[in-house]
Amino acid sequence: MKIISTEYSQVLAARIARESGCDLVDVKFSRFPDGEHYLRTGSVDNEILVVGSVVDSDSFVQLLLLIDACEGFSPVLLIPYMGYARQDKQFHAGEPLSARAVARGLSSGVSRVYTINIHDPGVLRHFTAPVMNLSLAPEIGAYLDRCGHANPLILAPDGGAAPFARIVAATGGWDCDHLQKTRISGDEVRIEPKSLPVEGRDVVIVDDIISTGGTIATAAGILLSQGALTVTAACVHGVFAGGAYARLIASGVARVAASDTIEQACSAYSAAETVVNGIR
Ligand code: R5P
């Protein structure tokens, strides 16, 4: 198998190639004068893994073009971060199911699809190719173990993330709990106060996505006011929209860590090994 990626997932693709012993295919990316994307791949064989996160419209178009360039070679698609996956409900008449539109578009021409900690596994039904969702919860657990916290409390910001937090916590046999979150707007949440044994402890809030940082900044404020020694934020997908990283640090979070499903300066653990094991 060869590995090929869009511009948006080059580091992860290189790590997958190294981890699996497969070759990485070189791709030239450019734009036409009117702004349209152009790309040209190096030599592609049968059995190719196409890697591309959807972080915005450009990354989506580039991924569609790359899949098309691999047509005829039964490409397997890895979408490390699938943007638009959170828009899977129609709140008002006339709205699209954006997750469905993206899933359908990316299913065409691929033999299989892998996603990583997709926000809602229900979205997987919209793919028209066989699909599997991989989880980085054990990878985050291993990272926290390396950080060497003594007796940390692992917290999910809401009930939806609780099963994920439990897998992270199982790595070190750490305590685990979850908060109760209500979303007020795109970047504002309300978190119900809850009495937790945080006094003098390192608390790690784990979540699938950090987008605006509102969820974790709000939770961190509550935990620090309850006497937590430190608050760390660890997620799979570090979107960090609109100054989210600074917002988290300003709220008192001591350390922010994400994976390389979206390549960020704070990508502290990689999805590569999980992907290679999952595909094998
Ligand atoms: C939502 O349910 C997700 O699991 C995350 O909690 C959410 O996407 C985080 O968003 P933000 O960082 O904007 O609060």
Boltz pocket constraint, residues with backbone or C-beta under 6 A from the ligand:
constraints:
  - pocket:
      binder: B
      contacts: [[A, 157], [A, 160], [A, 161], [A, 186], [A, 187], [A, 189], [A, 207], [A, 208], [A, 209], [A, 210], [A, 211], [A, 212], [A, 213], [A, 214], [A, 215], [A, 216]]
      max_distance: 6.0
